[in-house]
């Protein structure tokens, strides 16, 4: 059986080139986010940090395996999964 962890979606407060999001998987979400904050881990987050771009956790999914994260990454369109992006485009009157 595959090891379970957390899939997480990070929303960049401003785009880095074409990227607005990062989708990742971690056994320990807290440790992984701390690593990203220090500028470690994924290359995209390293260069975004050097560019002064901050990010927020937009969404998490518990008890998921790394294979699911890979499938979602391959599919792309992380903005559709992002609660921050969806709230920016939502009609405030709920229409």
Number of C-alpha atoms within 10 A of each C-alpha: 4 8 10 15 17 19 23 20 23 22 24 20 13 14 14 17 7 6 13 16 25 19 20 19 23 19 17 10 17 9 11 17 18 12 14 17 15 12 17 16 14 13 11 15 24 16 14 19 18 10 10 10 15 16 21 13 17 18 15 17 12 14 10 18 18 18 13 12 19 15 10 16 14 9 9 12 11 18 15 10 17 18 14 18 15 12 10 9 8 10 9 8 5 5 5
